[in-house]
């Protein structure tokens, strides 16, 4: 597992290697939209979530995503994780229901993953 920041970004080549070594075409990640960090390359989003929580993140700021480095820029980020299912806060799906929050996550991932 790796924690990614703007000071320690991830390259697309590294992401491709992670994908190939674990799931073939995909890397699981959890982003903290408040601290602007991302945990990547674990078998489960819950493992990445736990790592970020241990590092000071707050649950309400964590969102699970999947990255597909072999797909186009429009299709490579998927909002799908069990950690996103939060009926008590209005997120009723495994996705990220708030369009503005989805855009914030896209923007953050774009800053953390370099070509």
C-alpha distances in whole Angstrom, upper triangle without the diagonal:
4,7,10,13,17,17,14,14,12,15,16,16,12,12,14,13,10,12,15,12,11,14,16,17,14,11,10,10,11,13,15,19,20,18,17,13,10,7,6,5,5,9,10,11,12,9,7,11,11,9,11,14,14,13,17,16,19,19,21,19,16,16,14,15,14,14,17,17,20,22,24,24,25,24,20,19,19,19,19,17,19,17,20,23,25,28,29,28,30,26,28,26,22,22,23,27,28,28,28,24,23,25,23,20,21,22,19,16,19,19,15,15,18,20
4,6,10,13,13,10,10,9,12,14,15,11,11,14,13,10,13,16,14,14,16,18,18,15,11,11,10,11,12,14,17,18,15,14,10,8,6,5,6,8,12,13,13,14,11,9,12,13,10,10,14,14,13,16,15,18,19,21,18,16,16,15,15,15,14,17,16,20,22,23,22,24,23,19,18,19,20,20,18,20,19,20,24,25,29,30,28,30,27,29,26,23,23,23,26,27,27,26,23,22,23,21,18,19,19,16,14,17,16,12,13,15,18
4,7,10,11,8,9,9,13,15,16,13,13,16,16,13,16,19,18,17,19,20,20,17,13,12,10,10,10,11,14,15,12,11,7,6,4,6,9,11,15,15,13,14,12,9,11,12,9,8,12,12,10,13,12,16,16,18,15,13,14,14,14,15,15,18,18,21,23,24,22,24,23,19,18,19,19,20,18,20,18,19,23,24,28,28,26,28,25,27,26,23,22,21,25,25,25,24,21,20,21,18,16,17,17,14,12,15,14,10,12,15,18
4,7,8,6,5,6,10,13,14,12,11,15,15,13,16,19,18,18,19,21,19,17,13,13,10,10,9,10,13,14,11,9,6,5,6,8,11,13,17,17,15,17,15,12,13,15,12,11,15,15,13,15,14,17,18,19,16,14,14,14,14,15,14,17,16,20,21,21,19,21,21,18,16,18,18,20,19,21,19,20,24,25,28,29,27,28,25,28,26,23,22,21,24,24,24,22,19,19,19,16,14,15,14,11,10,12,10,7,8,11,14
4,5,5,5,8,12,14,17,14,14,18,19,17,19,22,22,22,23,24,23,20,17,16,13,12,10,10,12,12,9,7,5,7,9,11,14,17,20,20,18,19,18,14,15,17,14,12,16,16,13,14,14,17,18,19,15,15,16,16,16,17,16,19,18,22,23,23,20,22,22,19,18,20,20,22,21,24,21,21,25,26,29,29,27,28,26,29,27,25,23,21,25,24,23,21,19,19,18,15,13,14,13,10,10,11,9,6,9,11,15
4,5,5,9,11,14,17,15,15,19,20,19,21,24,24,24,25,26,24,21,19,19,15,15,13,13,13,13,11,8,8,10,13,14,17,20,23,23,21,23,22,18,19,21,18,16,19,20,17,17,16,19,21,21,17,17,18,19,18,19,17,20,19,22,23,22,19,21,22,20,18,21,21,24,24,26,24,24,27,28,31,32,29,30,28,31,29,27,25,23,26,24,23,21,19,19,18,15,14,14,12,9,10,10,7,5,9,10,13
4,6,10,12,16,17,16,17,20,21,20,22,25,25,25,27,27,26,24,21,21,18,17,15,15,16,16,13,11,10,12,14,16,18,21,25,25,23,24,23,19,20,22,19,17,20,20,17,18,18,21,23,24,20,20,21,21,21,22,20,23,21,24,25,25,22,25,26,23,21,24,24,27,26,29,26,26,30,31,34,34,32,33,31,34,32,30,28,26,29,28,27,25,23,23,21,19,18,18,16,13,13,13,10,9,11,12,15
4,7,10,13,14,12,14,17,17,16,19,21,21,22,23,24,23,21,18,18,15,16,14,15,16,17,14,12,10,10,12,13,15,18,22,22,20,22,20,17,19,20,17,16,19,19,16,18,18,21,23,24,20,19,20,20,19,20,18,20,18,22,23,24,21,24,24,21,20,22,23,25,25,27,25,25,29,30,34,34,32,33,30,33,31,28,27,26,29,28,27,26,23,23,22,19,18,18,16,13,13,13,11,8,10,10,14
4,7,10,12,10,11,14,15,14,16,19,19,20,21,21,20,18,15,16,14,15,13,15,15,17,14,11,10,10,11,11,14,17,20,21,19,22,20,17,19,21,18,16,20,20,18,19,18,22,23,23,20,18,18,18,17,17,15,17,15,18,20,20,17,20,21,17,17,19,20,22,23,25,24,24,28,29,32,33,31,31,29,31,29,26,24,23,27,26,25,23,21,20,19,17,15,15,14,11,10,10,8,5,6,7,10
4,7,8,6,7,10,11,11,13,15,16,17,18,18,16,15,12,14,12,14,13,16,17,19,17,14,11,10,11,9,11,15,18,19,18,21,19,16,18,20,18,17,21,21,19,21,20,23,23,24,21,19,18,17,15,15,12,14,12,15,17,17,16,19,18,15,15,18,19,21,21,24,23,23,27,29,32,33,31,31,28,31,28,25,23,23,26,26,25,24,22,20,19,18,15,15,14,12,10,10,9,6,5,6,9
4,5,5,6,9,10,11,12,14,16,17,18,17,15,14,13,15,14,17,16,19,20,22,20,17,15,13,14,12,13,17,20,21,20,23,22,19,21,24,21,20,24,25,23,25,23,26,27,27,24,22,21,19,17,16,12,13,10,13,15,15,14,17,17,14,15,18,20,22,23,26,25,25,29,31,34,36,33,34,31,32,30,27,25,25,28,28,26,25,23,21,21,20,17,16,16,14,11,11,11,8,5,5,6
4,5,5,6,9,10,10,12,14,15,16,14,12,12,11,14,14,17,17,20,21,23,22,18,17,15,15,13,13,17,19,21,20,23,22,19,22,25,22,22,26,27,25,27,25,27,27,28,25,22,21,19,16,14,10,10,7,9,11,12,11,15,15,11,13,16,19,20,22,25,25,25,28,31,34,35,33,33,30,31,28,25,23,24,27,27,25,25,23,21,20,20,17,15,16,15,11,11,12,10,7,6,5
4,5,5,6,9,10,11,12,15,15,14,13,13,12,16,16,19,20,23,24,26,25,21,19,17,17,14,14,17,19,21,21,25,23,21,24,26,23,24,27,28,26,29,27,30,30,31,27,25,23,21,19,16,13,12,9,10,13,15,15,18,17,14,16,19,22,23,24,27,27,27,31,33,37,38,36,36,33,34,31,28,26,27,30,30,29,29,27,24,24,24,21,19,19,18,15,14,15,13,10,9,8
4,5,5,6,9,10,11,13,14,13,13,12,11,13,14,17,17,20,22,24,22,19,17,14,14,11,10,14,17,19,19,22,20,17,21,23,20,20,24,24,23,26,24,27,27,28,25,23,21,19,17,15,12,12,10,12,15,17,16,20,19,15,16,18,21,22,22,25,25,25,29,31,35,36,34,35,31,33,30,26,25,26,29,30,28,28,26,24,24,23,20,19,19,18,14,15,15,12,9,10,10
4,5,5,6,9,10,11,12,11,10,9,7,10,11,14,15,18,20,23,21,18,16,13,12,9,9,12,14,16,16,19,18,16,19,21,19,19,23,24,22,25,23,25,25,26,23,20,19,16,14,11,8,9,7,10,12,14,14,17,15,11,12,15,17,18,19,22,22,22,26,28,32,33,31,32,28,29,26,23,22,22,26,26,25,25,23,21,21,20,17,16,17,16,12,13,14,11,8,10,10
4,5,5,6,9,10,10,9,8,8,8,12,13,17,18,22,23,26,25,22,19,16,16,12,11,14,16,18,18,21,20,18,22,24,22,22,26,27,26,28,27,29,28,29,26,23,21,19,16,13,10,8,6,7,11,13,14,17,15,12,14,16,19,19,20,24,24,24,28,30,34,36,34,34,30,31,28,24,23,24,28,28,27,28,26,23,23,23,20,18,20,19,15,15,17,15,11,12,11
4,5,5,6,9,10,9,9,10,10,13,15,18,20,23,25,28,26,23,20,17,16,12,10,13,15,17,18,21,20,18,22,23,21,22,26,26,25,28,27,29,29,30,27,24,23,20,18,15,12,11,10,11,14,17,18,21,19,15,17,18,21,21,22,25,25,26,29,32,35,37,36,36,32,33,30,26,25,27,30,31,30,31,28,26,26,26,22,21,23,21,17,18,19,16,14,14,14
4,6,5,6,8,8,9,8,7,10,11,15,17,20,22,25,23,21,18,14,12,9,6,9,11,14,15,18,16,14,18,20,18,19,22,23,22,25,24,26,25,27,24,21,20,17,15,12,10,11,10,12,15,18,18,20,18,15,15,16,19,19,18,21,21,23,26,28,32,34,32,33,29,30,27,23,23,24,28,29,28,29,26,23,24,24,20,20,21,19,16,17,18,15,13,15,15
4,6,6,6,5,5,5,5,9,11,15,17,21,23,26,25,22,19,16,14,10,8,10,11,13,14,18,17,16,19,21,20,21,24,25,24,27,25,27,26,27,25,21,19,16,14,10,9,8,8,9,12,15,16,18,16,12,13,14,17,16,17,20,20,22,24,27,31,33,32,31,28,28,25,21,21,22,26,27,27,28,25,22,23,24,20,19,21,20,16,18,19,17,14,16,16
4,6,6,4,6,8,9,12,15,19,21,25,27,30,28,26,23,19,17,14,11,13,13,16,18,21,19,19,22,24,22,24,27,28,27,30,28,31,29,31,28,25,23,20,17,14,12,11,10,10,14,17,19,21,18,15,17,17,20,20,20,23,24,25,28,31,34,36,35,35,31,32,28,24,24,26,29,31,30,31,29,26,27,27,24,22,25,23,20,21,22,20,17,18,17
4,7,6,9,10,10,12,15,18,21,24,27,30,28,26,22,19,17,13,9,11,11,15,17,19,17,17,21,22,21,22,25,26,26,29,27,30,28,30,28,25,23,20,18,15,14,13,13,14,17,21,22,24,21,18,19,19,22,21,20,23,23,25,28,31,34,36,35,35,32,32,29,25,25,27,31,32,32,33,30,27,29,28,25,24,26,24,21,22,24,21,18,20,19
4,6,8,8,8,10,13,16,19,23,25,28,27,25,21,18,15,11,8,8,8,11,13,16,15,15,18,19,19,20,23,24,24,27,25,27,26,28,26,22,20,17,16,13,12,12,13,14,17,20,21,23,20,17,17,17,19,18,17,19,20,22,24,27,31,33,32,32,29,29,25,22,22,24,28,30,30,31,28,25,27,27,23,23,25,23,20,22,24,20,18,21,21
4,6,6,7,9,13,16,19,23,25,28,27,25,22,18,16,13,10,10,9,11,13,16,16,16,19,20,20,22,24,25,26,28,26,28,26,27,26,22,20,16,14,11,11,10,12,13,15,18,20,21,17,15,15,15,17,15,15,17,19,21,23,26,29,31,31,30,27,27,23,19,20,22,26,28,28,29,26,24,26,26,22,22,24,23,20,22,24,21,19,21,21
4,6,9,11,15,19,21,25,27,30,29,27,24,20,18,15,12,13,12,15,17,20,19,19,22,24,23,24,27,28,28,31,29,30,29,30,28,25,22,19,16,12,11,9,10,10,13,16,18,20,17,14,15,16,18,17,18,21,22,23,25,29,32,34,33,33,29,29,25,22,22,24,27,29,29,30,28,25,26,27,23,22,25,24,20,22,24,21,19,20,19
4,7,10,13,17,19,23,25,28,27,25,22,19,17,14,12,14,13,15,16,20,19,18,21,24,23,24,27,28,28,30,28,29,28,28,26,23,20,17,14,10,8,6,7,7,9,13,15,16,13,10,12,12,16,15,17,20,21,22,24,27,30,33,32,31,27,27,23,20,19,22,25,26,26,27,25,22,23,24,20,19,22,21,17,18,21,19,16,18,17
4,7,10,13,16,19,21,24,24,21,19,15,14,11,9,11,11,12,12,16,16,15,17,20,20,20,23,25,25,26,24,25,24,24,23,19,16,13,10,6,6,5,7,8,10,13,14,15,12,9,10,10,12,12,13,16,17,18,21,24,27,29,28,28,24,24,20,17,16,18,22,23,23,24,22,19,20,21,17,16,19,18,15,16,19,17,14,17,17
4,6,10,13,16,18,22,21,18,16,12,10,7,6,8,9,10,10,14,13,12,14,17,16,17,20,21,21,23,21,22,21,22,20,16,14,11,9,6,5,7,8,11,12,15,15,16,14,10,10,10,12,12,12,15,16,17,19,22,26,28,26,26,23,23,20,17,16,18,21,23,22,23,20,18,19,19,16,15,18,16,13,15,17,14,12,15,16
4,7,10,14,16,19,19,17,14,10,9,6,6,6,7,7,6,10,10,9,11,14,13,14,17,18,18,20,18,19,17,19,17,13,11,8,6,5,6,9,11,14,15,17,17,17,15,12,10,10,10,10,9,12,12,13,16,19,22,24,23,23,20,20,17,14,14,15,19,20,21,21,18,16,18,18,14,15,17,15,12,15,17,14,14,17,18
4,7,10,12,15,15,13,10,7,5,4,7,8,10,9,6,10,10,7,9,12,11,11,14,16,15,17,14,16,15,16,14,10,8,6,5,6,7,11,12,16,16,18,17,17,16,12,10,10,10,10,9,12,11,12,16,18,21,23,21,22,18,20,17,14,13,14,18,19,19,19,16,14,16,15,11,12,15,12,10,13,14,12,12,15,17
4,7,10,12,12,11,9,6,5,7,10,10,12,10,6,9,9,6,6,10,10,8,11,13,13,14,11,12,11,12,10,6,5,4,6,8,10,14,16,19,19,20,19,19,18,15,12,12,10,11,9,11,9,10,14,15,19,20,18,19,16,18,16,13,12,12,16,17,18,17,14,13,15,13,10,12,14,11,10,14,15,12,13,17,20
4,6,9,9,7,6,4,7,9,12,13,15,13,10,12,12,9,8,12,11,9,11,14,13,13,10,11,11,11,8,6,5,7,8,10,12,15,17,20,20,20,18,18,18,15,12,12,11,12,12,14,11,11,15,16,19,20,18,19,16,19,17,15,13,12,15,15,16,15,11,11,13,10,7,10,11,8,8,12,12,10,12,16,19
4,6,6,5,5,6,9,12,15,16,18,16,12,13,14,11,9,12,11,8,10,12,11,10,7,8,9,9,5,5,7,9,11,14,15,19,20,24,23,24,21,21,21,19,15,16,14,15,14,16,12,12,16,16,19,19,17,18,16,19,18,16,15,13,16,15,16,15,11,12,14,11,9,12,12,9,10,14,13,12,14,18,21
4,6,5,7,9,12,14,18,19,21,19,15,16,17,14,13,15,15,12,13,16,14,13,9,10,11,9,6,7,8,11,12,15,16,20,21,24,23,23,20,20,20,19,15,16,14,16,16,17,14,13,17,16,19,19,16,17,16,19,18,17,15,12,15,13,14,12,9,10,11,7,7,10,10,7,10,13,12,12,15,18,21
4,5,8,11,14,17,21,21,24,21,18,18,19,16,14,16,15,12,12,15,13,11,8,9,11,9,6,8,11,14,16,19,20,24,24,28,27,27,24,24,24,22,19,20,18,20,19,20,17,16,19,18,21,20,17,19,18,21,21,20,18,15,18,16,17,14,11,14,14,10,10,14,13,10,13,15,14,14,17,20,24
4,6,9,12,15,19,20,23,21,18,18,18,15,13,15,14,10,11,13,10,9,7,9,12,12,8,10,12,15,16,19,20,23,24,27,27,27,24,25,25,23,20,21,19,21,20,21,18,18,21,20,23,23,20,22,21,24,23,22,20,18,21,19,20,17,14,16,16,12,12,15,14,10,13,15,13,12,16,19,22
4,7,10,13,17,19,22,20,17,18,18,14,14,16,14,11,13,15,13,12,10,12,14,13,10,10,11,14,14,17,17,20,20,24,24,23,20,21,22,19,17,18,17,19,19,21,18,17,21,21,24,24,21,22,20,24,23,21,19,17,19,18,18,16,13,14,14,10,9,12,10,7,9,11,9,9,12,15,19
4,7,10,14,15,18,17,14,16,15,11,11,14,11,9,12,13,11,11,9,12,13,14,10,10,11,12,13,15,15,19,19,22,23,23,20,21,21,19,16,17,17,18,17,19,17,17,20,21,24,24,22,23,21,24,23,20,19,17,21,20,20,18,15,15,16,12,10,13,12,8,9,12,10,8,11,14,18
4,6,10,12,15,14,11,13,12,9,10,12,10,8,12,13,11,13,11,13,13,14,11,9,9,10,10,12,12,15,16,19,20,21,18,20,19,16,13,15,14,15,15,17,14,15,19,20,23,24,22,23,20,23,21,18,17,16,20,19,19,18,15,15,15,13,10,12,12,9,8,11,11,8,10,13,17
4,7,8,12,11,9,11,9,6,8,10,8,7,11,12,11,13,11,14,14,16,13,10,10,10,10,11,12,15,16,19,20,22,20,21,20,17,15,15,15,15,14,16,14,15,19,20,24,24,23,24,21,23,21,18,18,17,21,21,22,21,18,17,18,16,13,15,16,12,11,14,14,11,12,15,18
4,6,9,10,9,11,10,7,10,12,10,11,14,15,14,17,15,17,17,18,16,13,12,10,10,9,9,12,13,16,18,19,18,20,18,15,13,14,14,14,13,16,15,16,19,21,25,26,25,26,22,24,22,18,18,18,22,23,23,23,19,18,19,18,14,15,17,14,11,14,15,11,11,14,16
4,7,9,9,12,10,8,12,13,12,13,16,17,17,19,18,20,19,21,19,16,15,12,11,10,10,12,13,16,18,20,20,21,19,16,15,15,16,15,14,16,16,18,21,23,27,28,27,28,25,26,23,19,19,20,24,25,25,26,22,21,22,21,17,18,20,17,14,17,18,14,13,16,18
4,5,7,9,7,6,10,11,10,12,15,15,16,19,17,19,18,20,19,15,14,12,12,11,12,14,16,18,20,23,22,24,21,18,16,16,16,15,13,14,14,17,19,22,25,27,26,27,24,24,22,18,19,20,24,25,26,27,23,22,24,23,19,20,22,19,17,20,21,17,17,20,21
4,7,9,7,9,12,12,13,15,17,18,19,21,20,21,19,22,21,17,16,12,13,11,13,15,17,19,20,23,24,24,21,18,17,16,16,14,12,13,14,16,18,21,24,26,26,27,23,24,21,17,18,20,24,26,27,28,24,23,25,24,21,22,24,22,19,22,23,20,20,23,24
4,5,5,7,9,10,11,13,15,16,17,19,17,18,16,18,18,14,13,10,11,11,13,16,18,20,21,24,24,24,21,18,16,15,14,12,9,10,10,13,15,17,21,22,22,23,20,20,18,14,16,18,21,23,24,25,22,20,23,22,19,20,23,21,18,22,23,20,20,23,25
4,5,5,6,9,10,11,12,14,15,17,14,15,13,15,14,10,9,6,8,9,12,15,18,20,21,23,22,22,20,17,15,13,12,10,7,8,7,10,12,15,18,20,19,20,17,18,15,12,13,14,18,20,21,22,18,17,20,19,16,17,20,18,16,19,20,18,18,22,24
4,5,5,6,9,10,10,12,14,15,13,14,11,14,14,10,10,9,11,13,16,19,21,24,24,27,26,26,23,21,18,16,15,13,9,8,7,10,12,14,17,18,18,20,17,18,16,13,15,16,19,21,23,24,20,19,22,21,18,20,22,20,19,22,23,20,21,25,27
4,5,5,6,9,10,11,13,15,13,15,13,16,16,12,13,11,13,14,16,19,21,24,25,27,26,27,25,22,19,18,17,15,12,12,10,14,16,18,21,22,22,23,21,22,20,17,18,19,22,24,26,26,22,22,24,22,19,21,23,20,19,22,23,20,20,24,26
4,5,5,6,9,10,11,13,11,13,12,14,13,10,10,9,11,12,14,17,19,22,23,25,24,24,22,19,17,16,15,14,12,12,10,13,16,17,21,22,21,22,20,21,19,16,17,17,21,22,23,23,19,19,21,19,16,18,20,17,15,19,19,16,17,20,23
4,5,5,6,9,10,11,9,10,8,11,10,7,8,8,11,13,16,19,21,24,25,26,25,25,23,21,18,17,15,14,11,11,8,11,13,14,18,18,17,19,17,19,17,15,16,16,19,20,22,21,18,18,20,18,15,18,20,17,16,20,20,17,19,22,25
4,5,5,6,9,10,9,10,9,13,13,10,12,12,15,17,19,22,24,27,28,30,28,29,27,24,21,20,19,17,14,14,11,14,16,16,20,20,20,22,20,21,20,18,19,19,22,23,25,25,21,21,24,22,19,22,23,20,19,23,23,20,21,25,28
4,6,5,6,9,9,11,11,15,14,11,13,13,15,17,18,22,23,26,27,29,27,28,27,24,21,21,19,19,16,16,13,16,19,19,23,23,22,24,22,24,23,20,21,21,24,25,26,25,22,22,24,21,19,21,22,19,18,21,21,18,19,23,26
4,5,5,7,5,8,9,12,10,8,11,12,14,16,18,22,23,26,27,28,26,27,26,23,20,20,18,18,16,16,13,15,18,18,22,21,20,22,20,23,22,19,19,19,22,22,23,22,19,19,21,18,16,19,19,16,16,19,18,16,18,21,24
4,5,5,5,6,7,10,10,9,12,13,16,19,21,25,26,29,30,31,29,29,28,26,23,22,20,19,17,16,13,15,17,17,20,19,18,21,20,22,22,19,20,19,22,22,24,23,20,21,23,20,18,21,22,18,19,22,21,19,21,25,28
4,6,7,9,11,14,14,12,15,16,19,21,23,27,28,31,32,33,31,32,31,28,25,25,23,22,20,19,16,18,21,20,24,23,22,25,23,26,25,23,24,23,26,26,28,27,23,24,26,23,21,24,24,21,21,24,23,20,23,26,29
4,6,9,12,14,13,12,15,17,19,21,22,26,27,30,31,32,30,31,30,27,24,24,23,23,21,21,17,19,22,22,25,24,23,26,24,27,26,24,24,23,26,26,27,26,22,23,24,21,19,22,22,18,19,22,20,18,21,24,27
4,7,10,12,11,11,15,17,20,22,24,27,28,32,32,33,31,31,31,28,25,25,23,23,21,21,17,19,21,20,23,22,21,24,23,25,25,23,23,22,25,24,26,24,21,22,23,20,19,22,22,18,20,23,21,19,22,25,29
4,7,9,7,8,11,14,16,19,21,25,26,30,30,30,28,28,27,25,22,22,19,20,18,18,14,15,18,17,20,19,17,20,19,22,22,20,20,18,21,20,22,20,17,19,20,17,15,19,19,16,17,20,19,17,20,23,27
4,6,6,7,11,14,17,20,22,26,28,31,31,31,29,29,28,26,22,22,19,19,17,17,13,13,16,14,17,16,14,17,16,19,20,19,19,17,19,18,21,19,16,18,20,17,16,19,20,17,18,22,21,19,22,26,29
4,5,5,9,11,15,18,21,25,27,30,29,30,28,27,26,25,21,20,17,17,14,13,9,10,12,11,14,13,11,14,13,16,16,15,16,14,16,16,19,18,15,17,19,17,15,19,20,17,18,22,22,20,23,26,29
4,6,8,12,15,18,21,25,27,30,29,29,27,26,25,24,20,19,16,16,14,14,10,10,11,9,12,11,9,12,11,14,15,14,14,12,14,13,16,15,12,14,17,14,14,17,18,16,18,21,21,20,23,26,29
4,7,10,13,17,19,22,24,27,26,27,24,23,23,22,18,17,14,16,14,15,11,10,13,12,15,14,12,14,13,16,16,15,14,12,14,13,15,14,10,12,14,11,11,14,15,13,14,18,17,17,19,23,26
4,7,10,13,16,19,21,25,24,25,22,22,21,19,16,15,12,13,11,12,8,8,11,11,15,15,13,15,12,15,15,13,12,11,14,14,16,15,11,12,14,12,10,14,15,12,13,17,17,15,18,21,24
4,7,10,13,16,19,22,21,22,20,19,18,16,12,11,8,9,8,9,7,6,10,11,14,15,13,14,11,13,12,10,9,8,11,12,13,13,10,10,12,11,8,11,14,12,12,15,16,15,16,20,23
4,7,10,14,16,19,18,20,18,18,16,14,11,9,7,7,5,8,6,6,10,12,15,17,16,16,13,14,12,9,8,9,12,14,15,16,12,11,14,13,10,12,15,13,12,15,17,15,16,20,22
4,7,10,13,15,15,16,15,14,12,10,7,6,5,6,6,10,10,9,12,15,18,20,18,18,14,16,13,10,8,9,13,14,14,15,12,10,13,13,9,10,13,12,10,13,15,14,14,17,19
4,7,10,12,12,14,13,13,11,8,6,5,7,7,8,12,12,12,15,18,21,23,22,21,18,18,15,12,11,12,16,17,17,18,16,13,15,15,12,12,15,14,11,14,16,14,13,16,17
4,6,9,9,11,10,11,9,6,5,6,9,10,12,15,16,16,19,21,24,27,25,24,21,22,18,15,14,15,18,19,18,19,17,14,15,16,12,11,14,13,9,11,14,12,10,13,14
4,6,6,9,9,11,8,5,6,8,11,12,14,18,19,19,21,24,27,30,28,27,23,24,21,17,16,17,20,22,20,22,20,16,17,18,15,13,16,16,12,13,16,15,12,14,14
4,6,8,9,11,9,6,9,11,14,16,18,21,22,22,25,27,30,33,31,30,26,27,24,21,19,20,23,24,22,23,22,18,18,19,16,14,16,16,12,12,15,14,10,11,10
4,7,9,11,9,7,11,13,16,18,20,23,24,24,27,30,33,35,33,32,29,29,26,23,21,22,25,26,24,25,24,21,21,22,19,17,19,19,16,15,18,17,14,14,12
4,7,8,6,5,9,11,15,16,19,23,24,23,25,28,31,33,31,30,27,27,24,21,19,20,22,23,21,23,22,18,18,20,18,15,17,18,15,14,18,17,14,15,13
4,5,5,6,9,12,15,18,21,24,25,24,27,29,32,34,32,30,27,28,24,22,20,20,22,23,20,21,21,17,17,19,17,14,16,17,14,13,17,17,14,14,12
4,6,6,8,11,14,17,20,24,24,22,25,28,30,32,30,28,25,26,23,22,19,18,20,20,18,18,18,15,14,16,14,10,12,14,11,10,13,14,12,12,11
4,6,8,10,13,16,19,23,23,21,24,26,28,30,28,26,23,24,21,20,16,16,18,18,15,16,16,13,12,15,13,10,12,15,13,11,15,16,14,15,15
4,6,7,11,13,16,20,21,19,22,24,26,29,27,25,22,22,19,17,15,15,17,18,16,18,17,13,14,16,14,11,14,16,13,13,17,17,15,16,16
4,7,10,12,15,19,20,18,21,24,26,29,27,26,22,23,20,17,15,15,18,19,17,18,17,13,14,16,13,10,13,14,11,11,15,14,12,14,13
4,7,9,12,16,16,15,18,20,23,25,23,22,18,20,16,14,11,12,15,15,14,15,14,10,11,13,10,8,11,12,9,10,13,13,11,14,15
4,6,9,13,14,12,15,18,20,23,21,20,16,16,13,11,8,10,12,14,13,15,13,10,12,14,11,10,14,14,11,13,17,16,15,18,18
4,7,10,11,9,11,14,16,19,17,16,12,13,10,7,5,6,9,11,11,13,11,8,11,12,9,10,14,14,12,15,17,17,16,20,21
4,7,9,7,9,13,15,18,17,16,12,12,8,5,5,8,11,13,14,16,14,11,15,16,13,14,17,17,15,18,20,19,19,22,23
4,5,6,7,11,14,16,16,15,12,12,9,5,7,9,12,15,16,18,15,13,17,17,14,15,19,18,16,19,21,20,20,23,25
4,5,6,9,12,14,14,14,11,11,8,5,8,11,13,16,18,20,17,16,20,20,17,19,22,21,19,23,24,23,23,27,28
4,6,8,11,13,12,13,10,11,10,7,9,10,13,15,18,19,15,15,18,18,15,18,20,19,18,21,23,21,22,26,28
4,6,9,11,10,10,7,8,7,5,6,7,9,11,14,15,12,12,15,15,13,16,18,17,17,20,22,20,22,25,27
4,6,9,9,9,6,6,5,5,7,9,10,13,16,17,15,14,18,18,16,19,22,21,20,24,25,24,25,29,31
4,5,6,6,5,6,8,8,10,10,10,12,16,17,14,15,19,18,17,20,22,21,22,25,26,25,27,31,33
4,5,5,5,5,8,10,12,12,11,13,17,18,16,17,21,21,20,23,25,24,25,28,29,29,30,34,36
4,6,8,9,12,13,15,14,13,14,18,19,17,19,22,21,21,24,26,25,26,29,30,30,31,35,37
4,6,8,11,13,13,12,11,11,15,16,14,16,19,18,18,21,23,22,23,26,27,27,29,32,35
4,6,9,12,12,10,8,9,13,14,13,15,18,18,18,20,22,22,23,26,27,27,29,32,35
4,6,8,8,7,6,8,11,13,11,12,16,16,15,18,20,20,21,23,25,25,26,29,31
4,7,8,9,7,10,14,16,14,14,18,19,18,20,23,23,23,26,28,27,28,32,33
4,5,7,7,11,13,16,14,13,17,18,16,18,21,21,21,24,26,25,26,29,31
4,7,9,12,14,16,14,13,16,17,15,17,20,19,19,21,24,23,23,26,28
4,6,9,11,13,11,9,13,14,12,13,17,17,16,19,21,20,21,24,25
4,6,8,10,7,6,10,11,9,11,14,14,15,17,19,19,20,23,25
4,6,9,8,8,11,12,12,14,16,17,18,20,22,22,23,26,28
4,6,5,6,9,10,11,12,14,15,17,19,20,21,22,25,27
4,5,5,6,9,10,11,12,14,15,17,19,20,21,23,25
4,5,5,6,9,10,11,12,14,15,17,19,20,22,24
4,5,5,6,9,10,10,12,14,15,16,18,21,23
4,5,5,6,9,10,11,12,14,15,16,19,21
4,5,5,6,9,10,10,13,14,15,18,19
4,5,5,6,9,10,11,12,14,17,19
4,5,5,6,8,10,10,12,15,17
4,5,5,6,9,10,11,13,15
4,6,5,6,9,10,12,14
4,5,5,6,9,11,14
4,5,5,6,9,12
4,6,5,7,9
4,6,7,10
4,6,10
4,7
4
